[in-house]
Amino acid sequence: MTDAAWETLSNQAVAATGLLYFLALLAHLVEWSSLRKVPAEVAVGVGAADRGGVTVGERSAEVAADETAPDADARMRRTALFARLGLVLTALGAGVHAVGLVGRGMAADPNRVPWGNMYEFTLSGTFVVVVFYLVLYRRFSLAWMSPIVVGLALSFLMVAVIWLYEPVAPLAEALESYWLVIHVVAAVLATGAFTLGGITSAVYLLKERRPDQQTGWLARVPELRVLDRVSYRIHAFAFPVWTFAVLITGPIWAHQAWSSYWNWDPKEVWAFITWVIYAAYLHARSTAGWKGRNAAILALVGVATLWFNFIGINYFSSTSQHSYAAPVVEVWQEPATPSV
C-alpha cells in the first residue's frame, strides 16, 4: 500500500470508530433509560454475573411473586441486552481505532509512531482510555462507567477530527529518538489510567449526594467504599508509570535533545505539578487516612492539571519547547544552544 492509501485507511477507520462509539453510546443511553424505574437491587443485579452477583434469571425468580414481576423482568432483560450490545460495539470500536492508529503511522515516510502532533496524541490517548476501561471492565465491575467512557471517547474523537486534524508529515528532528516511544508510551498509559480514576472520583462525589437512591443510574453505581477502593487502585497503578515518564524517561530524552535534564519548560513544570498532587493523594491515603470525599477532590485536582498540561500548555504557552504538539505550529522550537 502507498502512503496515501494508508492515510486514507486511517481516516476511514477513525470515522468508523466514531460511528461505532456513537452506536455504543446510544445503546448505553437506552440502557440508562431502562434503569429509571428499576429498583436498586435489580439494577445492581444487571450484569452482576461478572462479579458473582444476582443474574437475570435468578432475580426473575425472586420477583416472580410480585405483581409487577413480568414488567420488571422484561425491563431487566432489555437493560442487560443493551448493556451487552454497548460493550460489544465499544470493543469493536477499539479494534477499528487501533487500525486507524496503525494506518496513521504507516502513512508516514519513514514509518513512525503516531504521536507527532495533537491530532495523533488525542487519538492515542482516547484509545488508551477505552482499552483500559475494557481491560478493567470485569475486574472492577465497570458497567456503570460505560456511557461516560464512551461519551468522552466520542467527544475527543470529534474534537480531534474537526479541530486538530493535520495531514501526515515526518517527525520533527528532535522527536526522532527511541526515547519518544518509551516516554510517550508511559505518559499515555498513565494519562489513560488517571482519567479513569478521575471519572471514578467524580462519580463518588455524585453518589455521596444521593447514597440511598433506589432507582436510576446511580442505583447501579457501587457503594461508596467500593468506588473509593477502585479509584485508589487505579491511581496506585498509574502513579509509578507517570513517575517513570516524568522523572526518568522525560529528563533523559530532554538531555539527549537539549543537553539539559531540566529546562523549566512549562510542560515539564506542569507535569511535575501533576506528579506532586498525585504523590500527595497517595501519601495522604496511606498516612493520614484520607479517604472518601477529600481523596476524590484531590484526585480531580490532579486530573485537571493533567489535562491542562496536555491541552492548555500547547495552546496558551508561547515559550514551551513542546509546542510542536500544537497543530498551529509546524516547526519544532529549537533551544538557543541545541545539542549536536
SVG drawing of the C-alpha trace seen along z (x, -y; Angstrom):
<svg xmlns="http://www.w3.org/2000/svg" viewBox="-50 -33 77 51">
<polyline fill="none" stroke="black" stroke-width="0.4" points="0.0,0.0 1.1,-3.5 1.4,-6.2 -1.7,-7.9 -3.6,-4.7 -2.5,-4.2 -3.6,-7.7 -7.0,-7.2 -7.4,-3.9 -6.6,-5.7 -9.1,-8.5 -11.8,-5.9 -11.0,-3.9 -11.3,-6.9 -14.6,-7.8 -15.8,-4.2 -14.6,-4.3 -16.7,-7.4 -19.7,-5.7 -19.2,-2.6 -18.7,-4.7 -21.8,-6.6 -23.9,-3.5 -22.4,-2.2 -23.4,-5.4 -27.0,-5.1 -27.1,-1.5 -26.0,-2.7 -28.4,-5.6 -31.2,-3.1 -29.8,-1.0 -29.8,-4.0 -33.4,-5.0 -34.5,-1.4 -32.9,-1.8 -35.1,-4.8 -37.8,-2.7 -35.8,0.4 -35.3,0.9 -31.8,0.6 -31.4,4.3 -32.5,5.2 -30.3,2.5 -27.3,3.7 -28.1,7.3 -28.0,6.5 -24.6,7.8 -23.8,8.9 -22.8,12.3 -19.5,10.8 -18.8,10.3 -20.7,13.2 -23.9,11.3 -27.5,12.0 -28.1,13.0 -31.1,12.0 -32.7,15.4 -32.1,15.6 -33.6,12.2 -36.6,13.1 -37.3,16.0 -37.1,13.7 -39.6,11.1 -42.0,13.7 -44.3,13.4 -44.6,9.6 -47.5,8.4 -45.1,6.3 -42.7,9.2 -43.4,9.6 -42.7,5.9 -39.6,5.8 -38.3,9.0 -38.8,7.6 -37.2,4.3 -34.3,6.0 -33.7,8.2 -33.9,5.2 -31.4,3.4 -29.0,6.3 -29.3,6.7 -28.4,3.1 -25.6,3.2 -24.0,6.2 -24.7,4.5 -22.9,1.3 -20.0,3.3 -19.6,5.2 -19.8,2.1 -17.2,0.4 -14.8,3.3 -15.3,3.3 -14.7,-0.4 -11.5,0.0 -10.3,2.6 -11.1,0.2 -9.5,-2.6 -6.3,-0.6 -6.4,-0.2 -6.6,-4.0 -3.6,-4.5 -1.5,-1.8 -2.6,-3.3 -1.5,-6.8 2.0,-5.6 2.3,-3.6 1.3,-6.6 4.4,-8.5 7.7,-8.2 9.6,-6.8 7.1,-4.8 6.8,-6.1 4.8,-6.0 1.5,-8.0 2.5,-10.7 3.8,-13.6 1.1,-16.2 -2.0,-16.9 -4.3,-15.1 -2.3,-11.9 -1.8,-12.3 -5.6,-12.7 -6.3,-9.6 -3.8,-7.6 -4.9,-8.9 -8.6,-8.2 -7.6,-4.7 -5.8,-4.0 -8.7,-5.2 -11.1,-2.9 -8.7,0.1 -8.1,-0.4 -11.9,-0.5 -12.4,2.7 -9.5,4.5 -10.8,3.5 -14.5,3.9 -14.9,7.3 -12.2,6.9 -13.7,3.8 -17.3,4.2 -17.3,1.0 -20.6,1.4 -21.8,-1.7 -19.0,-3.7 -19.8,-2.6 -21.7,-5.6 -19.3,-8.1 -16.2,-6.5 -17.9,-6.0 -19.2,-9.6 -15.8,-11.0 -14.1,-8.9 -16.6,-10.1 -16.2,-13.7 -12.4,-13.6 -12.6,-12.0 -14.9,-14.7 -12.6,-17.4 -9.6,-15.7 -11.2,-15.3 -12.9,-18.7 -10.3,-21.0 -7.0,-19.1 -6.6,-17.2 -3.3,-17.5 -2.1,-15.6 0.6,-13.0 4.1,-14.5 7.5,-13.3 8.5,-13.7 10.4,-16.8 14.1,-16.1 14.2,-16.3 11.4,-13.7 13.4,-11.1 14.5,-9.1 13.6,-5.8 13.1,-7.8 10.0,-9.2 8.4,-5.7 9.4,-5.0 8.5,-8.3 5.2,-8.8 4.0,-5.2 4.5,-5.6 2.8,-9.1 -0.2,-8.0 -0.7,-4.8 -0.6,-6.9 -2.9,-9.5 -5.5,-6.9 -5.4,-5.3 -5.6,-8.7 -8.6,-9.6 -10.5,-6.5 -9.5,-7.3 -10.8,-10.8 -14.1,-9.5 -14.5,-7.2 -13.7,-10.1 -16.3,-12.3 -18.9,-9.6 -18.0,-9.1 -18.9,-12.7 -22.2,-12.3 -23.1,-9.1 -22.2,-10.7 -25.0,-13.2 -27.6,-10.5 -26.2,-7.4 -29.6,-5.8 -31.2,-6.4 -33.3,-3.4 -33.9,-3.8 -32.0,-5.1 -28.3,-5.0 -26.9,-5.9 -28.7,-2.9 -26.4,-0.8 -23.2,-2.5 -21.4,-0.5 -21.5,-1.7 -19.1,-4.5 -16.5,-2.3 -16.2,-0.3 -15.8,-3.4 -13.2,-4.7 -11.2,-1.4 -11.5,-1.2 -10.2,-4.8 -7.3,-4.2 -6.2,-1.0 -6.3,-2.8 -4.3,-5.7 -1.8,-3.4 -1.2,-1.7 -0.9,-5.0 1.4,-6.9 4.6,-4.8 4.0,-4.8 3.7,-8.6 6.8,-8.8 8.7,-6.8 7.5,-9.0 8.1,-12.4 11.1,-11.9 13.1,-9.2 12.5,-9.0 11.5,-12.6 14.7,-14.1 16.8,-11.5 15.1,-12.5 15.5,-16.2 19.2,-15.8 19.6,-14.0 17.7,-16.7 18.6,-19.8 21.8,-18.9 19.9,-19.5 17.9,-17.2 15.6,-20.0 14.8,-23.2 11.9,-24.7 9.8,-24.3 6.0,-24.9 5.1,-21.4 7.8,-20.0 6.7,-22.2 3.0,-21.2 3.9,-17.5 5.8,-17.8 2.9,-19.6 0.6,-16.7 3.2,-14.3 3.2,-16.2 -0.6,-16.2 -0.9,-12.5 2.0,-11.8 0.1,-13.9 -3.0,-11.9 -1.3,-8.5 0.7,-9.7 -2.4,-11.2 -4.3,-8.0 -1.6,-5.8 -0.5,-8.0 -3.3,-10.4 -6.1,-8.1 -7.6,-10.4 -10.4,-8.6 -13.7,-9.3 -14.6,-12.9 -11.3,-14.5 -9.4,-12.0 -11.9,-12.3 -11.5,-16.0 -7.7,-15.8 -7.8,-13.2 -10.0,-15.6 -7.5,-18.4 -4.8,-16.0 -6.6,-15.1 -7.4,-18.7 -3.7,-19.6 -3.0,-16.6 -5.4,-17.6 -4.4,-21.3 -0.9,-20.2 -2.0,-18.0 -4.2,-20.7 -3.7,-24.1 0.1,-24.3 0.1,-23.6 -2.3,-26.4 -1.6,-29.1 2.1,-28.9 4.4,-30.7 7.7,-29.6 7.3,-25.8 9.7,-23.8 7.0,-21.1 4.9,-23.4 5.4,-21.0 2.3,-19.2 0.0,-22.1 -1.4,-21.9 -0.8,-25.7 2.9,-25.2 4.7,-23.5 8.3,-24.0 10.0,-22.5 11.1,-25.3 14.8,-24.6 16.5,-25.8 19.1,-28.5 22.0,-26.0 20.8,-22.8 22.8,-19.7 24.9,-18.3"/>
</svg>
